Every structure is written in structure tokens, then in C-alpha cells.
């Protein structure tokens, strides 16, 4: 027996919080009867409907994709461009990306059909670290690096503190390779942070998501997470993985 909101979240219909709202609003039925109690538990034999649509209980699945640049972090695109789910024709479940990577950014991306899991990892409150390597125009001064570390002001507010490390510089080409670790997930955040210090990004790759990396994967490759990795991610998010 599992809590009703957890079953709805695991089916990929909504996050657990949204599932709770649907229950309280009287939009969920169990065996034909409307249920408004959040403590309700159901078994595999119970018939659950959300807004009149029967719930299809799928086995939860968790995968890592080495996303190439030039691919949309979505399940479909109205312009017909390649999307991340195109890499998983063999997966029957309705998976979707956890957060997103920009069209022109490559690197590690998680996909799942577990709404609760996705919500935990994406919610800013849980502060899961993500590591990027950026090739930027110019060679930032130490003071500009400190600005990134302290947080820079963007149009949607000041960014949280970041870990920043200059990996290499090319004085002839006037470029730098910089690693930056953040836990926020605003739209095009890393690119906007570097633009804010006048060193625009020329190439960007996300190398780590929490403790997960791209080891053994080539561009476009994927693999399933192990049960232990899923458990670790839940634990990290729920106990706080913020930068120290």
C-alpha cells in the first residue's frame, strides 16, 4: 500500500505537491469514488483516476543522457527539431527531462517518469550541485572570478554563491576554460552569469549532476541509473547538497 499522492507522482502525472492539490480539489477518484483525504493509501489492485483519466502505473525509470548540442530538452518540439526523448525509442514509459540544458549546451541530463523524483531534484530548495565547463571569450581577472563566486546580479535577481576555477587560458586566442559549480537552475543561467562579467560563453558543457558524471559515455549515449544512485540522489537532495 502506498500513499495516493505518491502513486500519482510516480506515474509521471504531476509532482507530489501538485498531486496533493488535485486530491484536495476533488479531482481524484479511487475505485469510482472521489477521495479528498491526503492520507489515503492504495494498492496495485485499486483503480485510480485523475481528472477522469485512468492512471497508468508505470515502472519508474531513471536514465542519464549525454546530450549533444543542437538538441531540445523537451519531449516534443513544434518546429520539428530533435528532442532528448528521441534518443530513447526503446523505452516504453513516458519519460521527460529533469530540468533542462539549453539547445546549444551539451552534457549530462537526467530523464525519468517519476514526478516526485524530478521535483525534488529541480526544486531550488534542495540545492543539488551541477558542474559546468565553459569556454569563454577573454581572460577574466581574479576580481571578476570573485564576482561569480559571490553571485552576480541578473535581471531575475542575484545568483547564489558559486564555486569557480580557471582550468586554462589561451592568450593567443584570447579565451579561457572555466569550471563553475552552481545549484540553481535558471534559464541560461551560466551563460548569463558570464555575460554579466563581460566574458560571453563560446561553448558550454555540463559535466556533473551531483555526484553523477559522463564517464564511459560518448555524445548521444545513455545509461540507466542504478538503484543505489537513485537512492543517493534522493538522500542528497533531501538532506541538502548546497555549496559550503
N, C-alpha and C positions, 0 to 999 in steps of 0.2 A: 504493500500500500504506500502511495506517495501523495504528497500534498497536491491539490488540483492545480495551483498556480505553477508548481514546478513541472508538472506534466505538460502544461500548455507551453511553458518556456522551452522545454526540451524538444517539443515538436517544431520549434522554429517559428511559431505564430507571433510571439511577442516576447519582450523581456519579462522577467518575473514581476517586476513592478507594474508594468502595463497589464499583465495577466490579472493581477490583483484588482486593478481598476475595472477591468472587464467583468470580473466576478461581482464586485460591489455594485456595478451598474445593471446587474441582472441580465448580462449578455451571454452567460454560460449555462448550459444545461448538462445534467448528468442523468443518463437513462430517461430522458424526456422531461425531467423536472428542473426548473430554474433553481440554481444554487447561488446564494449570496454570502455564504459563510467561508471565510478565508482558511479556516482550519479543516475544511473538508478534505478527506483522503479518498483516493480512487485506486482501483486495481486494474490490471490489464483487461479484465472482462467488462469493465464499465464503459458505456458509450458516452463520449464527451462531445458536445457541440459548442462551438464558439461563433456567436452571431449567426446561428443557423447552419453553420458548415461543420460537418463531422470532422473530428480531429484524427488526422493520420499520424499514428505514433511511429516515428522512425527511430531506428537505432542511431544514437548520437555518433557523429564522426568529426574528427579534428585533423586538419591537414595543413602542411606548410607548403607554400609555393614560392619558388624563386621567380618572382615576377619580372618579366623583361620590361624595358621602357617601351612606350608605344602601345600599352595595353590599359584598358579602363578597369578600375577597381569597382566593378559592379556585376550584376547578374545578366544585364542586357543593356544595349545602347541604341538609342533611337536613330543614330547616324550610321549604324551598321559596323562600327569599329569592333575590334577584337576585345573581349572581356575576359576577366580572370577565370570565370567558370567554364570557358571554352577548353581549358586545359584538363577538364575532368569529365569527359564523356562517359567514363566507366562508372561514375558514382551515381547511384540511383536517387540518393537523398537530395533534398533541395538545399544545397549549401550556399553560403554567401560570405563575403569577406568581413573580417573583424577589423573595423576601421577601414582605412584606405591608404593607398600610395598614389601620388599624382601620376597622370598619364606618362609623363616623361621621367619618372623616377623608377629605378629598379630596386630589387632586393626582397627581403623576407616579408611574406604576407600570410597571415593565418586565415583559414576559411573553416566554417563549421555550420551545422544545422541546430546547434544548441544556443537558443536565445539568451538564456541566463548566463552562460559562459561568456558569450560575446559581450553582453552588457557589463559584466564585471571587468573585463579587460579594457573596454573602451571608456568607461566612466572615469572622468578626471580625478574623482575622489580616491581611486585606488592606486593611482600614480605608478604605473608599470613603465620601467625604463625602456627606451628604444634608442639604439645606437646607429648613427648615420656617418657615412664618409662622403665629404663634399669636395669637389674640385671647384675652387673659386677664383675669380679674376683678382689679380693683385696679391700683395703680401700684407696681411693685417698686422698692425702694430700690437704690442703687448697690451696697450690700453684698450684697443678695440676687442681683443680677445676677452679681456676682463669685463667689457660691456656685455658680451654674450653670456659670460658666466654669471653675472649679477642679474641679467634679464634686460631685455630691450623693449622699448615702448612701440607697440604696433597699433594699427587702427582699432583693433578689438581688445586693447589692453596690454599691460606689461606681461612679458613672458616670465615663467618661473625660472629659478636658477638652473644652469646647465653645466655639464662637465665638457670642457673643450680642450683639445690637444692638437697642436700643429704637427702633422706627420712628416711633411716635406714641403720644400719650396723650390720653384724653378725660376730663377732670376731672369734667365734669357726669355722665357715665355711669359714671365710676369704672372705666374699662377701659384696657388698653394693647395695642398691636400690637407684637409682638416677633419678630425673626428669630433662629432658633437653628440652628446647623450642628453636626451630630454625625456620627460614623462607626459607631456601634454600631447594633444593630437589635433591641433587647429589646422584649418585648411592651408596647405602650402606653407606651413609654419617655418620649417628650416630655411626654405628659400627666402621667405620674408625677413627672417632674422638676419641673414647675411646681407640682404638688400639694405636693411636698416643701418648697417655699418659700412655701406658703400663697397661691398665686395660680393657682387652677384654670383650666384651658383651657375657653373657651366655644366656640371654633371653631378648627379646625386644617387646614392645607393644606401638602402637601409640594410645594415649588416647583422644587427641583432634585435630580437624582440625578447625582452627579459633575458633569460639565460640561453634562449634558442639562437642558433646561428645557421649559416648556409653550408656548413661542412658537408662535403660529399655531393652537393647539388650543383648542376650547371643551369644556366639560364633556361627557364621554362620547365625545369624539373620540379618534382614534388614528392612528398612522403607523408605518411600518416604519423601523427604524434603517438607516442607510447602512452599507455595508461598512467605510467609514473610521471611523464612530462605534463599530462593534463592535470594531475593531482598537484604537481609542483606549481603550475601556473595559478591554479585556484588559491593555493596557500599564499603565494607571493602577493597576489592582488589583495586578498582579504586581510593580510597582516601588514600591508604597506611595504612598498618597494621604492620609496622615494629617495631622491639623491640626498646624501649626507654632506 
